[in-house]
Amino acid sequence: MPKVVDHDARRTHLVEATWRIIARRGLEGATLREVATAAGFANGALKPYFPTKSHLIEATYRYVFARTNERVAAATAGLDGLAALRAFALEVLPLDDERLDEARVVIPFWQSAVHDPAQARLNAEAMEQWRDWIAAWLTTARAGSHDAVRDGATQAEALLNFLLGAQISAVLGSGHNAPTELSAQLDALLDAVVDAG
């Protein structure tokens, strides 16, 4: 009887191996051969799932983004307004080793997306989802403010830019961006944004 292969599980296994390699050795270290070896497969085993390295990188970004969103969904369940916004931001910020590794994956993906329209679109779609969430929670947090509609989009973008920039700062290891400092910066920014209304 032929062996039954769970193709979805194999794809996930390959992507998990890829994001671990990228986190440790960078995008250049994640060759198809290295990924196959790390996943315990022959080199050619990747081709049916990921014909090119670009396909594998896109799948890895989707995987990391989905992991973050799963944490966000759990952290924000039953919350709204400022509480949800803070819980969301704490899941995005690289405050532990696992999230630092995720940042080490998304940063080279962004670099690749600069010259790859498909990857740029993928990132734009992901960020648009986060913008929508941030704007909705911010609107609720500032309910009753006459400036909420006028300033909401700008303030949502400022918060998103902080979260994305924190990925780079934390990975580069600046002493000013350890988890306690990033959490304090987040609280200062949220206080400023909500008080602005």
C-alpha atoms as one frame of an Amber mdcrd trajectory, in Angstrom:
protein
   0.000   0.000   0.000   1.455   3.404  -0.932   2.377   5.763   1.868  -0.212
   8.501   2.454   1.383  11.931   2.568  -0.281  14.812   4.385   0.690  17.584
   1.993  -0.566  20.432   4.203   1.440  19.117   7.140   4.518  18.762   4.944
   4.169  22.341   3.651   3.848  23.604   7.223   6.868  21.554   8.317   8.956
  23.031   5.489   7.852  26.577   6.312   8.609  26.085  10.006  12.082  24.867
   9.111  12.519  27.894   6.846  11.584  30.494   9.414  13.932  28.954  11.953
  16.792  29.002   9.444  16.109  32.611   8.432  15.945  33.653  12.089  19.359
  32.087  12.738  21.247  32.569   9.465  19.366  35.163   7.441  17.608  34.924
   4.116  20.789  33.930   2.318  21.185  30.948   4.633  17.746  29.619   3.758
  18.698  27.830   0.568  16.306  25.180  -0.689  18.976  22.581   0.094  19.376
  23.839   3.685  15.613  23.875   4.234  15.250  20.344   2.887  18.068  19.120
   5.121  16.641  20.833   8.211  13.197  19.383   7.484  14.629  15.917   6.951
  13.815  15.650   3.237  15.756  15.158   0.042  16.557  18.379  -1.798  14.012
  17.774  -4.551  11.188  17.254  -2.053  10.563  21.007  -1.845   9.849  21.552
  -5.546   6.265  20.212  -5.546   5.405  22.563  -2.689   7.611  25.569  -3.389
   8.892  25.722  -6.985  11.151  28.687  -6.176  12.755  30.260  -3.154  10.441
  33.251  -3.625   7.407  30.997  -3.136   8.959  29.565   0.016   9.736  33.034
   1.410   6.181  34.230   0.750   4.754  31.166   2.490   7.078  31.743   5.434
   5.974  35.373   5.767   2.311  34.277   5.644   3.053  31.714   8.340   4.737
  34.223  10.657   1.987  36.785  10.080  -0.670  34.143  10.833   1.146  33.180
  14.065   1.070  36.791  15.183  -2.606  37.151  14.294  -3.466  34.000  16.246
  -1.831  35.520  19.324  -3.625  38.806  18.690  -7.000  37.055  18.436  -6.426
  35.299  21.749  -5.078  38.413  23.499  -7.850  40.741  22.304 -10.803  38.381
  22.812 -13.462  40.259  24.758 -11.518  43.542  24.666 -12.144  46.777  22.805
 -10.767  50.265  22.575  -7.491  51.040  24.309  -7.306  47.645  26.062  -7.557
  45.802  22.732  -5.132  48.192  21.061  -2.528  47.657  23.788  -3.017  43.869
  23.773  -2.594  43.840  19.977   0.580  45.923  20.139   2.113  43.727  22.835
   1.662  40.690  20.586   3.300  42.446  17.631   6.258  43.901  19.529   9.347
  41.629  19.697   9.243  41.204  23.479  10.599  37.657  23.713  12.884  35.297
  21.804  10.091  33.810  19.717   8.869  37.227  18.547  12.440  38.369  17.950
  12.842  35.390  15.632   9.646  36.397  13.835  11.105  39.881  13.398  14.281
  38.335  11.988  12.060  36.755   9.321   9.881  39.746   8.425  12.765  42.196
   8.105  14.491  40.321   5.246  11.065  39.706   3.720  10.509  43.478   3.608
  13.886  43.894   1.938  12.935  41.313  -0.669   9.492  42.893  -1.138  11.108
  46.187  -2.154  11.936  44.594  -5.529   9.240  41.914  -5.755   5.732  43.205
  -6.602   3.996  40.012  -5.443   5.709  40.154  -2.064   5.009  43.895  -1.811
   1.296  43.208  -2.399   1.304  40.480   0.230   2.849  42.831   2.778   0.456
  45.653   1.839  -2.545  43.385   2.383  -1.236  42.279   5.771  -0.569  45.846
   6.897  -3.986  47.007   5.672  -5.594  44.427   7.948  -3.621  45.776  10.900
  -4.469  49.373   9.959  -8.159  48.516  10.009  -7.904  46.898  13.440  -5.862
  49.757  14.877  -8.228  52.388  13.486 -11.306  50.615  14.842  -9.854  50.179
  18.324  -8.563  53.741  18.308 -11.975  55.092  17.313 -13.571  53.211  20.198
 -10.882  54.400  22.618 -11.510  57.993  21.605 -15.310  57.794  21.357 -16.905
  61.204  21.814 -13.860  63.140  20.670 -14.564  65.669  17.904 -11.054  65.001
  16.506 -11.398  61.212  16.362 -12.298  60.992  12.677  -9.897  63.712  11.546
  -6.831  62.403  13.368  -7.591  58.688  13.606  -5.911  57.603  10.369  -2.731
  59.575  11.097  -2.513  58.261  14.640  -3.201  54.697  13.516  -0.378  55.004
  10.985   1.940  56.425  13.646   1.260  53.446  15.890   1.769  50.987  13.022
   5.055  52.666  12.096   6.196  52.401  15.712   5.388  48.680  15.778   7.186
  47.998  12.508  10.190  50.128  13.407  10.454  48.358  16.752  11.048  45.110
  14.861  14.226  46.560  13.384  15.415  48.311  16.550  14.977  45.220  18.708
  16.710  42.914  16.226  19.660  45.287  15.950  19.994  45.027  19.713  19.894
  48.647  20.781  20.026  48.964  24.549  17.125  51.389  24.329  14.741  48.800
  22.896  14.723  45.895  25.317  11.247  44.532  26.179  10.759  46.853  29.179
  11.742  49.893  27.113   9.506  48.917  24.191   6.562  48.398  26.543   7.164
  51.810  28.120   7.425  53.434  24.667   4.138  51.794  23.684   2.369  53.103
  26.781   3.706  56.619  26.183   2.548  56.524  22.571  -0.914  55.177  23.457
  -1.320  57.825  26.164  -0.399  60.552  23.675  -2.689  59.199  20.979  -5.731
  58.817  23.212  -5.153  62.096  25.082  -4.947  63.910  21.757  -8.700  63.583
  21.468
